[in-house]
Amino acid sequence: MRNATITRQTTETDITVTLNLDGSGQYDNQTGVGFFDHMLDQLARHALIDMNVRATGDLHIDDHHTVEDVGIAIGQALTAAMGDKRGIRRYGACHLPMDDAQIRTALDLSGRPFLIWNVEFPTEKIGSFDTELVREFFQALSTHGGITLHVDMLHGCNSHHIAEAAFKSTARALRDALEIDPRKSGAIPSTKGML
């Protein structure tokens, strides 16, 4: 089984993330930030990753540290669960529509983190959630998961739909990239012999 548990404790947050990459999309995410929990649920469900997140953070200040640090911990858990990445497909992509929004995501589990983020939100908040934190999450995930991640908004006028489409599109791309390729299940997907 490709699974991992990561605990991250700082003066700002206390986070534990457990992932099973070969799951069925079961989730139990509790960060104290309702909209963010909803997005993490989408990530797990559509990537078919079993994910459990427990986070307490300095929410009396704002949601920033909690959202960013959860992204760091999930990225670290992904890296640990993938191991040497033997047999994975490595690449994934998805064009995902959600009502008015359409998001295109392409990613490479290369070990070389890079984020291209071409997403604009028409509002600064979704409920009480700062929309700028969506990018912060994906930046942390990309950096600590070693993911080359490109997220482009093709259309969108509703901030909730845009954010949710970004999480779902990334999840579907991640699902494809993490799958074991039956034609190369024992091989590292690189001519370098390592990722």
C-alpha positions, 0 to 999 in steps of 0.5 A: 500500500502506498500510504503515509502519515505526516505530522507538522507542528509549528508555533502557528499550526498543529497538523496531521495528514494521513493519505492512502494513494490506493484508496477509494476517495474516502475523506475526513478533513477537519481544519476549522475552516469550513470552505477549505474542508469542502475543497479538501473533500473534493481533492480526496474524492476526485483523486481517489485518495483516502485522506484524513486531515486534522489541523488546529491553527491560529484562526484568530489571526486568519486562515492563512497559516492553516491553509498553507501548512495543510498544503505543505503537509499534504505535499510531504505526505504525497512525496512519502507515499509515492516513494521512488515513484516506481510504476506511476504514470507520472503525468496527468491533465484535466479540463473540468467544467463546473457551471460557469467555470472551466479549469484546465490542469496539467501536472507532472510528478517530476520532483521539480516543483513549479506552479503556473497559476492563471486563475482570477477570482471576481471576489476577494472572499467566498463566505469568510474564506479569502480567495487568495488562499487558494493559490497559497494552498496550491503553491505549498502543495506543488513545492512540498509535493515536488509537482510541476503544476499548471492551473489555468482558468478558461472561464468563470464568473463565480468564485466558489465555482472557480475554486471548486473546479480548480480543486477538482481538476487538480484532483483528476489530474493527480489521479491519472498521474498517481495510477500504476501503469500496467505496462510499466509497473516496475519502472521509474517513469524517466530516462534518468532512472529516477525522479 
